[in-house]
Structure formats: C-alpha cells, structure tokens
C-alpha cells in the first residue's frame, strides 16, 4: 500500500489539528455544575448533550464568556460552524480578545466555512498573542495557500465571465447588424428610386420648357424682318429673270441655211 502524497498528508493534518481547544469552568455555582456536566458529555463525544448543558449554564450566568467559548466548541464538533463562529465572537466581545486559543479556534471554524481570509486574520491574532504556537503557524500557512488558490479561481471565473459577456455583446451586435441590413438595403433602394424620379421630373420640365419656347409666336419686329427678307429675295429673283431675258434678246440670230 503506497504512502500518502504530500497534499493528502497536509489534509490529514488539517483534519487532525483543526479541532477546538476546550476550556474548563471551575466555579462552584449552578452555571459551573452545568459547565462541568457539559465538559463530561463533551469528553464522551456527546456533543449535543454538551451543547445543551452549556446553554443551561449561559441561561444561569450569561456573563461568563468562557461558556460561549465552550458552546462554540460543541457546535464546531457538531459541524455547525457558522453558529460556532457566532459563539466565539461573543466570547471575544465579552472580554476574551487577549485569549490566543479563542482566536485559534475561530480561525479553525472560518477554515471549515471556506472563509480563508478571515481564518488568516484569526491565526495572525493567535500568533500575535502566542508566537510559539506551532499549530497556529501551520494552519496559517495552510490557510494562506487555500486563500491564494481561492483568489486565483475567482480571478479565472471573473475573466471567463468577462470573456463570455464580451462574446455575448459581439453576438448581439452581429445580430443587430444582420437585422439592419435588409432595412438599409430597402432604404437605399427607396432613395435611388426617389433620385431617379426627381431626375425624370427635371428632364420632363426641361423638355416642356424647350417646347414652350419653340411654340411662342413671333413679335411684330421679327415678322417685319422676315417679310422684308422674303420681299428682298423676291426682288432679287425678278432681277435675275430680267437679266436672263435681256441677254436672250440681244444674242445674234444664226444663219438659216
């Protein structure tokens, strides 16, 4: 049987050490008795019963933030990580800001939720309070790698989404152009027909103008000049006839043999 790969080993270590650290409650009060009973149930892995007793303790003494911490641990074991985060946050808000263990457990819960950015911040706070915590260092490095992979995946998805949107816009533009071509062609045909009609109308008007000019009557001056030209031509013709006749009469007669 082959050994575990490095990644499988890391994941196994993560599952082993991403477990909450339990804090006890030592006061001899009703709340303390509920906390002890909860701790005993927790030790038996009866996390549902442990959570029930921790909530009883919170009802008896809600001022003890350690109970919120223990309730968060029970919820974590029940894989109710979102509720566990809420309990850890209440513990921190109630005065456990200086507790490295609370920040460490909160980082584990964020990791289980896949919120690696918040997990990184929680581990950093835990290490600031306890720089020698080796498991906090290990989990911080692992959370950083997970966060980097998550960011790269998001960037890739965003790039794919932008490319898809760009392609969709190009397809829509091409479709619009295809839809506009018949309308543009029809519009060009209409414009061409209108230009041809205008040219024909203009030619018709020009021809009518010429015909109108040709059909206009002559003025009196033009008629007088034409008549005078005709008369002059007639007189010239008469003179030519007379010269021919005179030449005919003046010619000698030939000898009659």
Residue pairs with C-beta under 8 A, 6 or more apart in sequence:
4 12
10 142
13 138
14 111
14 139
14 142
17 135
17 138
17 139
18 108
18 111
18 112
18 139
19 76
19 77
19 108
20 72
20 73
20 76
20 77
20 84
20 105
20 108
20 109
21 73
21 101
21 104
21 105
22 39
22 42
22 70
22 73
23 66
23 69
23 70
23 101
24 35
24 36
24 39
25 31
25 32
25 35
25 36
25 39
25 57
25 64
25 66
25 67
25 70
26 32
27 64
29 60
29 61
30 57
30 60
30 61
31 57
31 58
31 60
31 61
31 64
31 67
32 57
34 53
34 54
34 56
34 57
34 60
35 53
35 54
35 57
35 66
35 67
35 70
37 53
38 49
38 50
38 51
38 52
38 53
38 54
38 57
38 70
38 74
39 50
39 70
41 47
41 49
41 50
41 53
42 50
42 70
42 73
42 74
42 77
45 77
47 74
47 77
47 78
48 74
48 78
50 70
50 74
51 71
51 74
51 75
51 78
54 67
54 70
54 71
54 74
55 71
57 64
57 67
58 64
58 67
58 68
58 71
61 67
63 94
65 90
65 91
65 93
65 94
65 95
65 96
66 91
66 96
68 87
68 88
68 90
68 91
68 94
69 87
69 88
69 91
69 96
69 99
69 102
69 105
71 87
72 84
72 85
72 86
72 87
72 88
72 91
72 105
72 106
72 109
73 84
73 105
75 81
75 83
75 84
75 87
76 84
76 105
76 108
76 109
76 112
79 112
81 109
81 112
81 113
82 113
84 105
84 109
85 106
85 109
85 110
85 113
88 102
88 105
88 106
88 109
89 106
91 99
91 102
92 99
92 102
92 103
92 106
96 102
98 129
99 129
100 125
100 126
100 127
100 129
100 130
100 133
100 136
101 126
103 122
103 123
103 125
103 126
103 129
104 122
104 123
104 126
104 133
104 135
104 136
104 139
106 122
107 118
107 119
107 120
107 121
107 122
107 123
107 126
107 136
107 139
107 140
107 143
108 119
108 139
110 116
110 118
110 119
110 122
111 119
111 139
111 142
111 143
111 146
114 150
116 143
116 144
116 146
116 147
116 150
117 147
119 139
119 143
119 146
119 147
120 140
120 143
120 144
120 147
123 136
123 137
123 139
123 140
123 143
124 140
126 133
126 136
127 133
127 136
127 137
127 140
130 136
218 226
